[in-house]
């Protein structure tokens, strides 16, 4: 009944861990939800009000997206990047995840995935019948590949088309890519196409965040949306920005969009205009300030001679490596952690690492973000006492995880 192509696929591990955590909570067990990466903050109120005001919108919108929204997105991104985008470069989708899937379906070539990479990149490539080249990275290089490592893959067969995925700030590592220009040089030299997943870009903890599109805009598809910076994961609105030089890709994604999702929800699109037109700098700055403080707390209190971990640079995540070899796989390790401590983590093997490496993704979002945000000022220094007041499960969960790491 089922095609061989899909028989070995499993539900997304990020969604599976959330469901497993929910079931354990229903059984009365206290769970620290460090496995699911959802924004802890509410959608800005002006955007919520705009959604209410447009609830009556019931007509199909243009397949590529509402023109006013595409204009707002183009202007928003042009102001942030060293490139001028037009509304025609923008495709609105029901989450950037769906647009990535369509890209995998239409692309004819090989996918280069630096490990670690988001859990859905590789399964989508399989569904698109594209070969995946997993490129293992190093902690000392922020878990990103060098230009030389990418070039070595291309030189094995220069006649193929290649699509490189770069996600910075990164899910699952929480790191920012520092060698974008070097990677861009390889892209320009070998006609490499880049999918720049920038869903966490507004949550970078560094003021000088750079997109790889600043160095090779003609080769870069920018992918992002509302889910992370705007706290609107459940609204399912994302977009691609595709330069004129890759018009063939844009046109074919539009064709597939017409045969799949047709158009994104009309009320959501109208509300999203305000998300990109209005000034949300205070909201974003508070979000970043809180996430940076909480992430640094986890980093400072978890790292030890038994736990290797890089300091957080953006987004929601850290990727600790537990220097213990009694487990057969990182998945077995995470099962043990959940059973013994109630702390839910995702194993490194879900993100492209070898199963034998005791790596895990830790999401530090298990707190009431809106309550936290309402009680602080823009630029306020957040100390451990404040974290304890507004994110007590982070404090308790990290303490349990640290004790577990020291006991094995």
C-alpha atoms as a printed R data frame, in Angstrom:
    type eleno elety resid chain resno       x      y       z
1   ATOM     1    CA   UNK     A     1   0.000  0.000   0.000
2   ATOM     2    CA   UNK     A     2   2.829  2.414   0.868
3   ATOM     3    CA   UNK     A     3   5.641  3.537  -1.392
4   ATOM     4    CA   UNK     A     4   9.124  2.394  -0.414
5   ATOM     5    CA   UNK     A     5  10.141  6.049  -0.428
6   ATOM     6    CA   UNK     A     6   8.107  6.790   2.702
7   ATOM     7    CA   UNK     A     7   8.183  3.511   4.629
8   ATOM     8    CA   UNK     A     8  11.187  4.455   6.777
9   ATOM     9    CA   UNK     A     9  10.070  8.004   7.516
10  ATOM    10    CA   UNK     A    10   8.937  8.855  11.035
11  ATOM    11    CA   UNK     A    11   6.998 11.807  12.463
12  ATOM    12    CA   UNK     A    12   9.081 14.934  13.040
13  ATOM    13    CA   UNK     A    13  11.003 14.348  16.278
14  ATOM    14    CA   UNK     A    14  10.343 17.886  17.483
15  ATOM    15    CA   UNK     A    15   6.597 17.304  17.345
16  ATOM    16    CA   UNK     A    16   6.959 13.775  18.726
17  ATOM    17    CA   UNK     A    17   8.823 14.929  21.852
18  ATOM    18    CA   UNK     A    18   6.139 17.503  22.551
19  ATOM    19    CA   UNK     A    19   3.454 14.843  22.316
20  ATOM    20    CA   UNK     A    20   5.448 12.434  24.518
21  ATOM    21    CA   UNK     A    21   5.951 15.174  27.113
22  ATOM    22    CA   UNK     A    22   2.232 15.948  27.115
23  ATOM    23    CA   UNK     A    23   1.325 12.305  27.744
24  ATOM    24    CA   UNK     A    24   3.787 12.040  30.645
25  ATOM    25    CA   UNK     A    25   2.325 15.187  32.170
26  ATOM    26    CA   UNK     A    26  -1.158 13.675  31.910
27  ATOM    27    CA   UNK     A    27   0.181 10.741  33.941
28  ATOM    28    CA   UNK     A    28   1.196 13.166  36.690
29  ATOM    29    CA   UNK     A    29   4.935 13.366  35.981
30  ATOM    30    CA   UNK     A    30   6.607 16.774  36.107
31  ATOM    31    CA   UNK     A    31   8.230 17.367  32.730
32  ATOM    32    CA   UNK     A    32  10.750 20.017  31.787
33  ATOM    33    CA   UNK     A    33  10.002 20.703  28.137
34  ATOM    34    CA   UNK     A    34  13.506 21.330  26.843
35  ATOM    35    CA   UNK     A    35  12.798 19.389  23.658
36  ATOM    36    CA   UNK     A    36  10.312 21.571  21.775
37  ATOM    37    CA   UNK     A    37  11.429 24.870  20.218
38  ATOM    38    CA   UNK     A    38   8.413 27.135  20.406
39  ATOM    39    CA   UNK     A    39   8.571 30.842  21.186
40  ATOM    40    CA   UNK     A    40   7.533 31.506  24.799
41  ATOM    41    CA   UNK     A    41   6.199 34.956  23.874
42  ATOM    42    CA   UNK     A    42   2.732 36.010  22.727
43  ATOM    43    CA   UNK     A    43   2.123 37.612  19.350
44  ATOM    44    CA   UNK     A    44   2.392 41.449  19.552
45  ATOM    45    CA   UNK     A    45  -1.012 42.868  20.444
46  ATOM    46    CA   UNK     A    46  -1.305 45.157  17.415
47  ATOM    47    CA   UNK     A    47  -0.863 42.130  15.152
48  ATOM    48    CA   UNK     A    48  -3.456 40.166  17.140
49  ATOM    49    CA   UNK     A    49  -5.939 43.041  16.820
50  ATOM    50    CA   UNK     A    50  -5.341 43.156  13.077
51  ATOM    51    CA   UNK     A    51  -6.146 39.452  12.877
52  ATOM    52    CA   UNK     A    52  -9.417 40.054  14.734
53  ATOM    53    CA   UNK     A    53 -10.263 42.938  12.430
54  ATOM    54    CA   UNK     A    54  -9.748 40.750   9.371
55  ATOM    55    CA   UNK     A    55 -11.486 37.598  10.544
56  ATOM    56    CA   UNK     A    56 -14.198 38.279   7.957
57  ATOM    57    CA   UNK     A    57 -11.735 37.945   5.042
58  ATOM    58    CA   UNK     A    58 -12.924 34.779   3.332
59  ATOM    59    CA   UNK     A    59 -11.751 35.005  -0.269
60  ATOM    60    CA   UNK     A    60  -8.868 33.165  -1.856
61  ATOM    61    CA   UNK     A    61  -5.884 35.478  -2.096
62  ATOM    62    CA   UNK     A    62  -3.291 35.476  -4.895
63  ATOM    63    CA   UNK     A    63  -1.308 32.262  -4.923
64  ATOM    64    CA   UNK     A    64   2.040 34.055  -4.440
65  ATOM    65    CA   UNK     A    65   0.619 36.041  -1.541
66  ATOM    66    CA   UNK     A    66  -1.242 39.259  -0.813
67  ATOM    67    CA   UNK     A    67   0.485 42.061  -2.737
68  ATOM    68    CA   UNK     A    68   0.442 44.461   0.243
69  ATOM    69    CA   UNK     A    69   2.093 41.807   2.424
70  ATOM    70    CA   UNK     A    70   4.715 41.005  -0.191
71  ATOM    71    CA   UNK     A    71   5.471 44.732  -0.459
72  ATOM    72    CA   UNK     A    72   5.875 44.979   3.315
73  ATOM    73    CA   UNK     A    73   8.131 41.914   3.426
74  ATOM    74    CA   UNK     A    74  10.293 43.197   0.551
75  ATOM    75    CA   UNK     A    75  10.733 46.613   2.186
76  ATOM    76    CA   UNK     A    76  11.427 45.071   5.592
77  ATOM    77    CA   UNK     A    77  14.172 42.842   4.217
78  ATOM    78    CA   UNK     A    78  15.645 45.487   1.907
79  ATOM    79    CA   UNK     A    79  16.106 47.763   4.933
80  ATOM    80    CA   UNK     A    80  17.993 45.007   6.795
81  ATOM    81    CA   UNK     A    81  20.134 43.673   3.957
82  ATOM    82    CA   UNK     A    82  22.545 45.159   1.444
83  ATOM    83    CA   UNK     A    83  20.171 44.402  -1.415
84  ATOM    84    CA   UNK     A    84  16.974 45.830  -2.871
85  ATOM    85    CA   UNK     A    85  14.127 43.312  -3.048
86  ATOM    86    CA   UNK     A    86  10.823 43.748  -4.873
87  ATOM    87    CA   UNK     A    87   7.444 42.307  -3.974
88  ATOM    88    CA   UNK     A    88   7.758 40.041  -7.002
89  ATOM    89    CA   UNK     A    89  10.716 38.327  -5.288
90  ATOM    90    CA   UNK     A    90   8.512 37.231  -2.371
91  ATOM    91    CA   UNK     A    91   6.428 34.054  -2.065
92  ATOM    92    CA   UNK     A    92   4.134 33.736   0.960
93  ATOM    93    CA   UNK     A    93   3.570 30.196   2.214
94  ATOM    94    CA   UNK     A    94   1.810 28.340   5.060
95  ATOM    95    CA   UNK     A    95   5.034 28.318   7.028
96  ATOM    96    CA   UNK     A    96   8.500 28.328   5.492
97  ATOM    97    CA   UNK     A    97   8.590 24.554   6.036
98  ATOM    98    CA   UNK     A    98   6.084 23.987   3.222
99  ATOM    99    CA   UNK     A    99   8.043 26.220   0.860
100 ATOM   100    CA   UNK     A   100  11.222 24.282   1.643
101 ATOM   101    CA   UNK     A   101   9.421 21.063   0.813
102 ATOM   102    CA   UNK     A   102   8.367 22.433  -2.564
103 ATOM   103    CA   UNK     A   103  11.957 23.534  -3.197
104 ATOM   104    CA   UNK     A   104  13.155 19.979  -2.529
105 ATOM   105    CA   UNK     A   105  10.529 18.639  -4.933
106 ATOM   106    CA   UNK     A   106  11.513 20.897  -7.833
107 ATOM   107    CA   UNK     A   107  15.300 20.939  -7.343
108 ATOM   108    CA   UNK     A   108  17.295 18.510  -9.478
109 ATOM   109    CA   UNK     A   109  20.633 17.891  -7.816
110 ATOM   110    CA   UNK     A   110  22.281 17.131  -4.491
111 ATOM   111    CA   UNK     A   111  21.536 18.710  -1.124
112 ATOM   112    CA   UNK     A   112  24.464 19.695   1.097
113 ATOM   113    CA   UNK     A   113  23.423 19.618   4.746
114 ATOM   114    CA   UNK     A   114  25.917 20.676   7.403
115 ATOM   115    CA   UNK     A   115  25.394 18.617  10.556
116 ATOM   116    CA   UNK     A   116  23.828 19.623  12.809
117 ATOM   117    CA   UNK     A   117  20.813 20.618  10.768
118 ATOM   118    CA   UNK     A   118  17.120 21.041  11.457
119 ATOM   119    CA   UNK     A   119  15.254 17.747  11.635
120 ATOM   120    CA   UNK     A   120  13.047 18.250   8.558
121 ATOM   121    CA   UNK     A   121  15.687 19.160   5.952
122 ATOM   122    CA   UNK     A   122  16.844 15.586   5.272
123 ATOM   123    CA   UNK     A   123  13.400 13.888   5.246
124 ATOM   124    CA   UNK     A   124  12.130 16.533   2.837
125 ATOM   125    CA   UNK     A   125  15.118 15.914   0.573
126 ATOM   126    CA   UNK     A   126  14.316 12.200   0.590
127 ATOM   127    CA   UNK     A   127  10.720 12.942  -0.391
128 ATOM   128    CA   UNK     A   128  12.069 15.138  -3.178
129 ATOM   129    CA   UNK     A   129  14.225 12.193  -4.337
130 ATOM   130    CA   UNK     A   130  17.425 14.195  -3.952
131 ATOM   131    CA   UNK     A   131  20.666 12.737  -2.658
132 ATOM   132    CA   UNK     A   132  21.808 14.271   0.622
133 ATOM   133    CA   UNK     A   133  25.446 14.967   1.430
134 ATOM   134    CA   UNK     A   134  25.800 15.252   5.222
135 ATOM   135    CA   UNK     A   135  28.753 17.488   6.065
136 ATOM   136    CA   UNK     A   136  30.000 16.918   9.615
137 ATOM   137    CA   UNK     A   137  31.138 20.099  11.374
138 ATOM   138    CA   UNK     A   138  33.226 20.982  14.422
139 ATOM   139    CA   UNK     A   139  32.423 22.665  17.703
140 ATOM   140    CA   UNK     A   140  35.390 25.027  17.358
141 ATOM   141    CA   UNK     A   141  33.926 26.339  14.088
142 ATOM   142    CA   UNK     A   142  30.539 27.024  15.729
143 ATOM   143    CA   UNK     A   143  29.187 23.845  14.105
144 ATOM   144    CA   UNK     A   144  29.346 25.370  10.613
145 ATOM   145    CA   UNK     A   145  31.359 24.104   7.608
146 ATOM   146    CA   UNK     A   146  34.356 25.824   6.103
147 ATOM   147    CA   UNK     A   147  34.344 26.953   2.499
148 ATOM   148    CA   UNK     A   148  36.996 24.346   1.742
149 ATOM   149    CA   UNK     A   149  34.840 21.510   3.092
150 ATOM   150    CA   UNK     A   150  31.938 22.592   0.891
151 ATOM   151    CA   UNK     A   151  34.249 22.925  -2.108
152 ATOM   152    CA   UNK     A   152  35.555 19.375  -1.606
153 ATOM   153    CA   UNK     A   153  32.031 17.983  -1.997
154 ATOM   154    CA   UNK     A   154  31.413 19.974  -5.174
155 ATOM   155    CA   UNK     A   155  34.735 18.939  -6.725
156 ATOM   156    CA   UNK     A   156  33.739 15.277  -6.562
157 ATOM   157    CA   UNK     A   157  31.363 16.010  -9.433
158 ATOM   158    CA   UNK     A   158  31.256 19.573 -10.731
159 ATOM   159    CA   UNK     A   159  28.612 18.664 -13.314
160 ATOM   160    CA   UNK     A   160  25.884 18.308 -10.692
161 ATOM   161    CA   UNK     A   161  23.653 20.999  -9.268
162 ATOM   162    CA   UNK     A   162  24.103 21.644  -5.555
163 ATOM   163    CA   UNK     A   163  21.849 23.270  -2.983
164 ATOM   164    CA   UNK     A   164  23.412 24.214   0.364
165 ATOM   165    CA   UNK     A   165  21.317 24.807   3.474
166 ATOM   166    CA   UNK     A   166  22.655 27.396   5.929
167 ATOM   167    CA   UNK     A   167  20.677 28.066   9.117
168 ATOM   168    CA   UNK     A   168  22.057 30.920  11.229
169 ATOM   169    CA   UNK     A   169  21.344 31.359  14.115
170 ATOM   170    CA   UNK     A   170  21.245 27.615  14.044
171 ATOM   171    CA   UNK     A   171  18.719 25.075  15.180
172 ATOM   172    CA   UNK     A   172  19.897 22.975  17.062
173 ATOM   173    CA   UNK     A   173  23.220 24.516  18.118
174 ATOM   174    CA   UNK     A   174  22.227 28.121  18.890
175 ATOM   175    CA   UNK     A   175  25.347 29.280  17.050
176 ATOM   176    CA   UNK     A   176  25.861 31.988  14.415
177 ATOM   177    CA   UNK     A   177  27.893 31.375  11.248
178 ATOM   178    CA   UNK     A   178  31.058 33.512  11.250
179 ATOM   179    CA   UNK     A   179  32.480 32.582   7.832
180 ATOM   180    CA   UNK     A   180  29.606 33.570   5.547
181 ATOM   181    CA   UNK     A   181  31.773 35.485   3.102
182 ATOM   182    CA   UNK     A   182  34.060 32.481   2.658
183 ATOM   183    CA   UNK     A   183  31.064 30.242   1.918
184 ATOM   184    CA   UNK     A   184  29.627 32.868  -0.432
185 ATOM   185    CA   UNK     A   185  32.876 32.866  -2.429
186 ATOM   186    CA   UNK     A   186  32.467 29.125  -3.012
187 ATOM   187    CA   UNK     A   187  28.854 29.661  -4.084
188 ATOM   188    CA   UNK     A   188  29.870 32.264  -6.655
189 ATOM   189    CA   UNK     A   189  32.775 30.169  -7.927
190 ATOM   190    CA   UNK     A   190  30.766 26.969  -8.499
191 ATOM   191    CA   UNK     A   191  27.243 28.293  -9.137
192 ATOM   192    CA   UNK     A   192  26.094 26.859  -5.815
193 ATOM   193    CA   UNK     A   193  22.560 27.776  -4.718
194 ATOM   194    CA   UNK     A   194  22.072 28.588  -1.025
195 ATOM   195    CA   UNK     A   195  18.922 28.285   1.046
196 ATOM   196    CA   UNK     A   196  19.492 30.688   3.929
197 ATOM   197    CA   UNK     A   197  17.104 29.703   6.708
198 ATOM   198    CA   UNK     A   198  16.889 32.916   8.735
199 ATOM   199    CA   UNK     A   199  13.898 32.078  10.894
200 ATOM   200    CA   UNK     A   200  15.911 33.043  14.014
201 ATOM   201    CA   UNK     A   201  17.693 36.069  12.520
202 ATOM   202    CA   UNK     A   202  15.771 38.633  14.585
203 ATOM   203    CA   UNK     A   203  16.688 36.665  17.705
204 ATOM   204    CA   UNK     A   204  20.444 36.847  17.137
205 ATOM   205    CA   UNK     A   205  22.146 37.994  20.334
206 ATOM   206    CA   UNK     A   206  24.725 39.929  18.328
207 ATOM   207    CA   UNK     A   207  23.957 43.420  17.022
208 ATOM   208    CA   UNK     A   208  25.828 42.938  13.748
209 ATOM   209    CA   UNK     A   209  23.882 39.939  12.412
210 ATOM   210    CA   UNK     A   210  24.686 39.266   8.764
211 ATOM   211    CA   UNK     A   211  22.833 37.241   6.173
212 ATOM   212    CA   UNK     A   212  24.812 35.322   3.585
213 ATOM   213    CA   UNK     A   213  22.594 37.102   1.062
214 ATOM   214    CA   UNK     A   214  24.687 40.206   1.792
215 ATOM   215    CA   UNK     A   215  27.652 38.470   0.143
216 ATOM   216    CA   UNK     A   216  25.968 36.574  -2.712
217 ATOM   217    CA   UNK     A   217  22.386 37.809  -3.133
218 ATOM   218    CA   UNK     A   218  22.029 36.377  -6.640
219 ATOM   219    CA   UNK     A   219  22.657 32.835  -5.351
220 ATOM   220    CA   UNK     A   220  20.660 33.013  -2.116
221 ATOM   221    CA   UNK     A   221  17.056 32.144  -1.349
222 ATOM   222    CA   UNK     A   222  16.129 33.753   1.975
223 ATOM   223    CA   UNK     A   223  13.651 31.777   4.065
224 ATOM   224    CA   UNK     A   224  11.947 33.069   7.205
225 ATOM   225    CA   UNK     A   225   8.552 33.945   8.688
226 ATOM   226    CA   UNK     A   226   6.525 34.862  11.768
227 ATOM   227    CA   UNK     A   227   6.948 31.782  13.941
228 ATOM   228    CA   UNK     A   228  10.017 32.658  16.016
229 ATOM   229    CA   UNK     A   229  10.501 36.437  16.307
230 ATOM   230    CA   UNK     A   230   6.734 37.120  16.379
231 ATOM   231    CA   UNK     A   231   5.705 34.202  18.575
232 ATOM   232    CA   UNK     A   232   3.289 33.042  15.878
233 ATOM   233    CA   UNK     A   233   4.314 29.456  15.165
234 ATOM   234    CA   UNK     A   234   0.701 28.308  15.105
235 ATOM   235    CA   UNK     A   235  -0.297 30.960  12.585
236 ATOM   236    CA   UNK     A   236   1.720 29.176   9.893
237 ATOM   237    CA   UNK     A   237   3.010 32.051   7.797
238 ATOM   238    CA   UNK     A   238   6.443 32.005   6.220
239 ATOM   239    CA   UNK     A   239   8.017 33.277   3.061
240 ATOM   240    CA   UNK     A   240  10.808 32.889   0.547
241 ATOM   241    CA   UNK     A   241  12.646 35.792  -1.045
242 ATOM   242    CA   UNK     A   242  14.026 34.601  -4.374
243 ATOM   243    CA   UNK     A   243  16.256 36.900  -6.457
244 ATOM   244    CA   UNK     A   244  15.549 37.587 -10.123
245 ATOM   245    CA   UNK     A   245  18.537 35.432 -11.070
246 ATOM   246    CA   UNK     A   246  16.667 32.378  -9.699
247 ATOM   247    CA   UNK     A   247  13.331 33.240 -11.308
248 ATOM   248    CA   UNK     A   248  13.026 29.729 -12.745
249 ATOM   249    CA   UNK     A   249  12.902 28.327  -9.206
250 ATOM   250    CA   UNK     A   250  10.372 30.928  -8.080
251 ATOM   251    CA   UNK     A   251   8.075 30.265 -11.023
252 ATOM   252    CA   UNK     A   252   8.073 26.515 -10.461
253 ATOM   253    CA   UNK     A   253   7.433 26.856  -6.716
254 ATOM   254    CA   UNK     A   254   4.416 28.960  -7.667
255 ATOM   255    CA   UNK     A   255   3.214 26.181  -9.952
256 ATOM   256    CA   UNK     A   256   3.480 23.602  -7.165
257 ATOM   257    CA   UNK     A   257   1.876 26.003  -4.708
258 ATOM   258    CA   UNK     A   258  -1.121 26.237  -7.007
259 ATOM   259    CA   UNK     A   259  -1.461 22.449  -6.865
260 ATOM   260    CA   UNK     A   260  -0.962 22.110  -3.102
261 ATOM   261    CA   UNK     A   261  -1.849 24.875  -0.632
262 ATOM   262    CA   UNK     A   262  -3.373 27.294  -3.212
263 ATOM   263    CA   UNK     A   263  -3.059 30.319  -0.903
264 ATOM   264    CA   UNK     A   264  -2.249 31.127   2.710
265 ATOM   265    CA   UNK     A   265  -5.111 31.969   5.092
266 ATOM   266    CA   UNK     A   266  -6.487 35.410   4.225
267 ATOM   267    CA   UNK     A   267  -6.928 36.765   7.796
268 ATOM   268    CA   UNK     A   268  -3.385 35.704   8.684
269 ATOM   269    CA   UNK     A   269  -1.916 37.466   5.649
270 ATOM   270    CA   UNK     A   270  -3.737 40.717   6.384
271 ATOM   271    CA   UNK     A   271  -2.588 40.610  10.007
272 ATOM   272    CA   UNK     A   272   0.997 39.887   8.956
273 ATOM   273    CA   UNK     A   273   1.174 43.212   7.120
274 ATOM   274    CA   UNK     A   274   1.209 44.948  10.510
275 ATOM   275    CA   UNK     A   275   3.918 42.587  11.739
276 ATOM   276    CA   UNK     A   276   6.257 43.935   9.067
277 ATOM   277    CA   UNK     A   277   5.032 47.525   8.740
278 ATOM   278    CA   UNK     A   278   4.775 48.489  12.413
279 ATOM   279    CA   UNK     A   279   7.724 49.100  14.729
280 ATOM   280    CA   UNK     A   280   8.233 46.047  16.951
281 ATOM   281    CA   UNK     A   281  11.779 46.863  18.023
282 ATOM   282    CA   UNK     A   282  10.917 47.005  21.754
283 ATOM   283    CA   UNK     A   283   9.182 43.618  21.542
284 ATOM   284    CA   UNK     A   284  12.127 42.071  19.686
285 ATOM   285    CA   UNK     A   285  14.747 43.642  21.963
286 ATOM   286    CA   UNK     A   286  12.971 42.378  25.075
287 ATOM   287    CA   UNK     A   287  12.650 38.910  23.539
288 ATOM   288    CA   UNK     A   288  16.345 38.819  22.720
289 ATOM   289    CA   UNK     A   289  17.338 40.138  26.132
290 ATOM   290    CA   UNK     A   290  15.314 37.482  27.933
291 ATOM   291    CA   UNK     A   291  16.444 34.618  25.699
292 ATOM   292    CA   UNK     A   292  20.083 35.660  25.939
293 ATOM   293    CA   UNK     A   293  19.934 35.848  29.742
294 ATOM   294    CA   UNK     A   294  18.148 32.508  30.089
295 ATOM   295    CA   UNK     A   295  20.452 30.841  27.550
296 ATOM   296    CA   UNK     A   296  23.541 32.135  29.326
297 ATOM   297    CA   UNK     A   297  22.185 30.876  32.640
298 ATOM   298    CA   UNK     A   298  21.786 27.383  31.195
299 ATOM   299    CA   UNK     A   299  25.253 27.547  29.634
300 ATOM   300    CA   UNK     A   300  27.005 28.743  32.792
301 ATOM   301    CA   UNK     A   301  25.280 26.232  35.057
302 ATOM   302    CA   UNK     A   302  25.444 23.164  32.827
303 ATOM   303    CA   UNK     A   303  28.966 23.296  31.422
304 ATOM   304    CA   UNK     A   304  31.568 21.245  33.263
305 ATOM   305    CA   UNK     A   305  34.358 18.789  32.617
306 ATOM   306    CA   UNK     A   306  31.589 16.284  31.819
307 ATOM   307    CA   UNK     A   307  29.479 18.550  29.616
308 ATOM   308    CA   UNK     A   308  30.890 20.374  26.585
309 ATOM   309    CA   UNK     A   309  28.742 23.257  25.411
310 ATOM   310    CA   UNK     A   310  29.133 26.488  23.409
311 ATOM   311    CA   UNK     A   311  27.682 29.739  24.720
312 ATOM   312    CA   UNK     A   312  24.391 30.734  23.026
313 ATOM   313    CA   UNK     A   313  24.507 33.242  20.159
314 ATOM   314    CA   UNK     A   314  20.877 33.345  19.050
315 ATOM   315    CA   UNK     A   315  17.518 31.620  19.013
316 ATOM   316    CA   UNK     A   316  16.265 29.170  21.648
317 ATOM   317    CA   UNK     A   317  18.848 26.409  21.721
318 ATOM   318    CA   UNK     A   318  22.024 24.945  23.155
319 ATOM   319    CA   UNK     A   319  23.671 21.679  22.180
320 ATOM   320    CA   UNK     A   320  25.427 20.016  25.123
321 ATOM   321    CA   UNK     A   321  27.647 16.993  24.657
322 ATOM   322    CA   UNK     A   322  27.711 14.623  27.612
323 ATOM   323    CA   UNK     A   323  31.108 12.979  27.913
324 ATOM   324    CA   UNK     A   324  29.831  9.572  28.911
325 ATOM   325    CA   UNK     A   325  29.906  6.426  26.783
326 ATOM   326    CA   UNK     A   326  27.659  3.999  28.650
327 ATOM   327    CA   UNK     A   327  24.812  4.517  26.194
328 ATOM   328    CA   UNK     A   328  24.617  2.911  22.774
329 ATOM   329    CA   UNK     A   329  23.170  6.025  21.182
330 ATOM   330    CA   UNK     A   330  22.222  9.621  21.901
331 ATOM   331    CA   UNK     A   331  18.592  8.539  21.582
332 ATOM   332    CA   UNK     A   332  19.026  5.994  24.366
333 ATOM   333    CA   UNK     A   333  20.725  8.676  26.454
334 ATOM   334    CA   UNK     A   334  17.828 11.110  26.015
335 ATOM   335    CA   UNK     A   335  15.329  8.389  26.927
336 ATOM   336    CA   UNK     A   336  17.306  7.792  30.114
337 ATOM   337    CA   UNK     A   337  17.409 11.507  30.928
338 ATOM   338    CA   UNK     A   338  13.643 11.834  30.470
339 ATOM   339    CA   UNK     A   339  12.965  8.774  32.615
340 ATOM   340    CA   UNK     A   340  15.356  9.747  35.432
341 ATOM   341    CA   UNK     A   341  14.901 13.526  35.555
342 ATOM   342    CA   UNK     A   342  11.785 14.495  33.609
343 ATOM   343    CA   UNK     A   343  13.940 16.663  31.330
344 ATOM   344    CA   UNK     A   344  12.951 16.246  27.679
345 ATOM   345    CA   UNK     A   345  15.787 16.673  25.164
346 ATOM   346    CA   UNK     A   346  16.209 15.710  21.517
347 ATOM   347    CA   UNK     A   347  19.119 13.414  20.587
348 ATOM   348    CA   UNK     A   348  21.910 14.660  18.356
349 ATOM   349    CA   UNK     A   349  21.257 11.800  15.932
350 ATOM   350    CA   UNK     A   350  18.002 13.549  14.949
351 ATOM   351    CA   UNK     A   351  20.097 16.428  13.619
352 ATOM   352    CA   UNK     A   352  22.570 14.472  11.511
353 ATOM   353    CA   UNK     A   353  25.202 13.490  14.080
354 ATOM   354    CA   UNK     A   354  26.494  9.969  14.472
355 ATOM   355    CA   UNK     A   355  24.408  8.034  16.993
356 ATOM   356    CA   UNK     A   356  27.480  7.315  19.115
357 ATOM   357    CA   UNK     A   357  28.043 10.984  19.955
358 ATOM   358    CA   UNK     A   358  26.296 11.912  23.180
359 ATOM   359    CA   UNK     A   359  24.912 15.190  21.863
360 ATOM   360    CA   UNK     A   360  21.460 16.603  22.519
361 ATOM   361    CA   UNK     A   361  19.457 19.698  21.676
362 ATOM   362    CA   UNK     A   362  18.238 21.723  24.629
363 ATOM   363    CA   UNK     A   363  15.523 24.326  24.093
364 ATOM   364    CA   UNK     A   364  15.373 26.901  26.906
365 ATOM   365    CA   UNK     A   365  11.806 28.131  26.355
366 ATOM   366    CA   UNK     A   366   9.856 26.371  29.117
367 ATOM   367    CA   UNK     A   367   8.625 29.546  30.815
368 ATOM   368    CA   UNK     A   368   5.851 32.146  30.554
369 ATOM   369    CA   UNK     A   369   7.476 34.575  28.160
370 ATOM   370    CA   UNK     A   370   4.719 37.158  28.222
371 ATOM   371    CA   UNK     A   371   4.745 37.425  32.017
372 ATOM   372    CA   UNK     A   372   8.540 37.768  31.869
373 ATOM   373    CA   UNK     A   373   8.354 40.399  29.123
374 ATOM   374    CA   UNK     A   374   5.691 42.447  30.904
375 ATOM   375    CA   UNK     A   375   7.863 42.807  34.005
376 ATOM   376    CA   UNK     A   376  11.103 44.056  32.452
377 ATOM   377    CA   UNK     A   377  12.179 47.185  30.635
378 ATOM   378    CA   UNK     A   378  14.005 47.411  27.319
379 ATOM   379    CA   UNK     A   379  17.728 46.947  27.957
380 ATOM   380    CA   UNK     A   380  17.256 45.848  31.571
381 ATOM   381    CA   UNK     A   381  19.985 43.632  32.998
382 ATOM   382    CA   UNK     A   382  18.436 40.278  33.860
383 ATOM   383    CA   UNK     A   383  20.080 38.476  36.776
384 ATOM   384    CA   UNK     A   384  19.632 34.964  38.161
385 ATOM   385    CA   UNK     A   385  17.021 36.120  40.679
386 ATOM   386    CA   UNK     A   386  14.863 37.466  37.853
387 ATOM   387    CA   UNK     A   387  15.243 34.203  35.937
388 ATOM   388    CA   UNK     A   388  14.296 32.258  39.065
389 ATOM   389    CA   UNK     A   389  11.168 34.402  39.438
390 ATOM   390    CA   UNK     A   390   9.931 34.165  35.855
391 ATOM   391    CA   UNK     A   391  11.542 30.944  34.575
392 ATOM   392    CA   UNK     A   392  11.629 28.588  37.581
393 ATOM   393    CA   UNK     A   393  11.352 25.430  35.467
394 ATOM   394    CA   UNK     A   394  14.538 26.420  33.648
395 ATOM   395    CA   UNK     A   395  16.350 26.679  36.989
396 ATOM   396    CA   UNK     A   396  14.981 23.379  38.287
397 ATOM   397    CA   UNK     A   397  15.401 21.488  35.019
398 ATOM   398    CA   UNK     A   398  19.006 22.580  34.552
399 ATOM   399    CA   UNK     A   399  19.771 21.599  38.145
400 ATOM   400    CA   UNK     A   400  18.341 18.119  37.572
401 ATOM   401    CA   UNK     A   401  20.239 17.745  34.309
402 ATOM   402    CA   UNK     A   402  23.499 18.852  35.905
403 ATOM   403    CA   UNK     A   403  23.105 16.381  38.765
404 ATOM   404    CA   UNK     A   404  22.338 13.643  36.244
405 ATOM   405    CA   UNK     A   405  25.474 14.475  34.243
406 ATOM   406    CA   UNK     A   406  27.608 14.348  37.381
407 ATOM   407    CA   UNK     A   407  26.172 11.056  38.599
408 ATOM   408    CA   UNK     A   408  26.945  8.942  35.548
